[in-house]
Amino acid sequence: MSRIPSIAALLALALPGCAVLGAPPAQIAIDARIAPVLIVDTLRFKDLNRNGRLDRYEDWRLPAERRAADLIRRMTMPEKAGLMMHAAHSGYFGPGGTVLDTLAPPPPGALKPPVNISGVPGFDRADKPSPRNLILERNVRWINTSPGGTPADAARWANAIQEIAEGSRLGIPVVLTADPVHTTNRLPGGALPPPDRVKITSSWPDQIGLAAIGDTAVVERFGRIAATEYHALGFRMILNPMADLATEPRWNRIAGTFGESADLSARLTAAYIRGVQGARIGSDSVLAVVKHFPGDGPVEQGFDPHNPYGKRLVYPAGMQAYHLRPFRAAFDAGVSSVMGSYGIPTGIDTVGANFSRKVITDLLRRKMGFDGIVITDWLHAQPWGVETLSKQDRELRLIQAGVDQFGGEHETGFILALARAGKISSKRIDQSMRRILTPMFALGIFENPYVDPAQATAIVKSPAFAAEGDRAQRQAIVLLKNSADILPLPSGATVALTGFDRVPAPLSGRTAPAAVADVQIVKVNAPFALNKSGQAFFTKTHEGTPIYAGADNAADLDAIRAAVATGKPVVVVMSMERPAVLSEFLGSVGAVVATFGSDDAAVADILTGRVAPAGKLPFALPADAASVETQQEDAPTDFARTLFPLGFGLSYPATGN
């Protein structure tokens, strides 16, 4: 028998704080630092536009949609254009979390603008405006940055940003957004970060490592912890998860995916979104952005679509629908936002996905029913298929495609010019305003965008959260080979370490020179090639070869062979950012362990038997390079010869050594 909800129940859902029909709404938290406070029916509201009366957009008792509609009619076109920017921003973080009005000088030895990120020319431009200019003059409210300093400093900086916004004409708050910071944080293109990099948050395996765990409860818990830490720092959106499927083994961004299985990726994508956003978007939520629609996985020959030589998504096996399945799961989970791919989906359109009405409006919005925010990826240098158009015409093409926000942009002039010329209607702009503002109201940031620096100190990287991340790092490790039960290491065995930056604590006191050690442990990276043509957007992109012969890190194979030459048992620990061919050394070593963003202490706990290995391969491993060359980019598990299948993983009991 179906149950029909009562009117009172429906009203309780629609009106914040109203639990029972006829009962007065409960006061929600208000923090007004610039705007006056209004008292209406004994309740407190922020007078954001300072006109002395309670307007609908200021009334937290009303549904988010009604509040958004009221605010839209009050906004000027420049204010609306500002909301369509999703600016990239850094460099204005001062001592103690103060907001600077001029760019902070780079640290000694650091690269100077406009090259602020190693190997990424022009990624972070030197002409970016100050936060005050960005918010008050350009009306930008969505700002992508990274938490800096201590957690308390980051919280104070976020609060100072919100105070600037609260003092604006309509008091519209800022949404601070971030790329994922909880995982290994490989450098752009795939290289590992410096060993001395300090992470402000708890540390977890890469997204592909979460796939190696394969447990929706773990992934949902990770999402909730990540959201709690982000929220404490003042961030309310994370540009994640990647729902792309790792069906092309040469692609450099596989570490950021949930692997090649659409079913597993769909389950984990939905779990992550539930963790980050909650059952529905509210004051405890952080917004999630699923990317890169319609799926970056089937990149031609594995070349990244950041690059002109990798701009095509191809479907030789006709499996385009397979790559949409994780996105469908994200939509069913209520994800707030979608980011489009740089790539051109061949057979669907001749332009990059963000520029394509066939992709954004026809497929994403009409066929799949998504009505949230669509954000472009950062499009400074990737106008694939529209290279001959002017910048203004490119932006028009994006809006016509159905895009709501421009990633990495802060210049609003092109939207204003298009509106003045009648090329985009106010109705079309207001459509994006509705999509952008509704989740902002649902987050509760119009009432209280501020965070407590003391709470940030207590919450971010708390012992409990750090312990959960550490446990996940151990769960994500996959044991591929263990001849003669070389692992776990006997309690008295000494080890020689190659490729480690320092001795992990669990192996402290057990190291010895290679000539006398009982066991050789060699840490390597999966094989990769660097594009040296000058065309690569990221100059250190790990792409190409799956074998060490001819690879740019062929020295890793030399290190393995040197260890084998000692005549002692050899354990290879491979950071497997992409599926690798292990045949070059597999027969000559005793054990092989694959890691997916786990630190050395986690690896040592597996090697010593303190923790039993439990991870499973999130993608199949090819037996040879020919199998990689002949597989089809959009098809999963289609190697002609497979060395280890998807889901493979050995184990042994924990010994407590």
Secondary structure as GFF3:
##gff-version 3
##sequence-region A 1 657
A	DSSP	alpha_helix	7	14	.	.	.	ID=ss1
A	DSSP	beta_strand	37	40	.	.	.	ID=ss2
A	DSSP	beta_strand	43	46	.	.	.	ID=ss3
A	DSSP	three_ten_helix	56	58	.	.	.	ID=ss4
A	DSSP	alpha_helix	64	74	.	.	.	ID=ss5
A	DSSP	alpha_helix	77	83	.	.	.	ID=ss6
A	DSSP	beta_strand	85	88	.	.	.	ID=ss7
A	DSSP	three_ten_helix	95	97	.	.	.	ID=ss8
A	DSSP	alpha_helix	131	132	.	.	.	ID=ss9
A	DSSP	pi_helix	133	137	.	.	.	ID=ss10
A	DSSP	beta_strand	142	144	.	.	.	ID=ss11
A	DSSP	alpha_helix	151	166	.	.	.	ID=ss12
A	DSSP	beta_strand	175	178	.	.	.	ID=ss13
A	DSSP	alpha_helix	207	213	.	.	.	ID=ss14
A	DSSP	alpha_helix	216	233	.	.	.	ID=ss15
A	DSSP	beta_strand	235	238	.	.	.	ID=ss16
A	DSSP	three_ten_helix	254	256	.	.	.	ID=ss17
A	DSSP	alpha_helix	262	277	.	.	.	ID=ss18
A	DSSP	beta_strand	287	293	.	.	.	ID=ss19
A	DSSP	three_ten_helix	300	302	.	.	.	ID=ss20
A	DSSP	three_ten_helix	308	310	.	.	.	ID=ss21
A	DSSP	beta_strand	312	313	.	.	.	ID=ss22
A	DSSP	three_ten_helix	321	324	.	.	.	ID=ss23
A	DSSP	alpha_helix	325	332	.	.	.	ID=ss24
A	DSSP	beta_strand	337	340	.	.	.	ID=ss25
A	DSSP	beta_strand	344	345	.	.	.	ID=ss26
A	DSSP	three_ten_helix	353	355	.	.	.	ID=ss27
A	DSSP	alpha_helix	357	357	.	.	.	ID=ss28
A	DSSP	pi_helix	358	367	.	.	.	ID=ss29
A	DSSP	beta_strand	373	375	.	.	.	ID=ss30
A	DSSP	alpha_helix	391	401	.	.	.	ID=ss31
A	DSSP	beta_strand	406	407	.	.	.	ID=ss32
A	DSSP	alpha_helix	413	420	.	.	.	ID=ss33
A	DSSP	alpha_helix	426	443	.	.	.	ID=ss34
A	DSSP	alpha_helix	453	459	.	.	.	ID=ss35
A	DSSP	alpha_helix	463	475	.	.	.	ID=ss36
A	DSSP	beta_strand	478	482	.	.	.	ID=ss37
A	DSSP	three_ten_helix	483	485	.	.	.	ID=ss38
A	DSSP	beta_strand	495	498	.	.	.	ID=ss39
A	DSSP	three_ten_helix	505	507	.	.	.	ID=ss40
A	DSSP	beta_strand	519	525	.	.	.	ID=ss41
A	DSSP	alpha_helix	555	565	.	.	.	ID=ss42
A	DSSP	beta_strand	570	575	.	.	.	ID=ss43
A	DSSP	three_ten_helix	586	588	.	.	.	ID=ss44
A	DSSP	beta_strand	591	595	.	.	.	ID=ss45
A	DSSP	alpha_helix	600	608	.	.	.	ID=ss46
A	DSSP	beta_strand	621	622	.	.	.	ID=ss47
A	DSSP	alpha_helix	625	630	.	.	.	ID=ss48
A	DSSP	beta_strand	642	644	.	.	.	ID=ss49
###
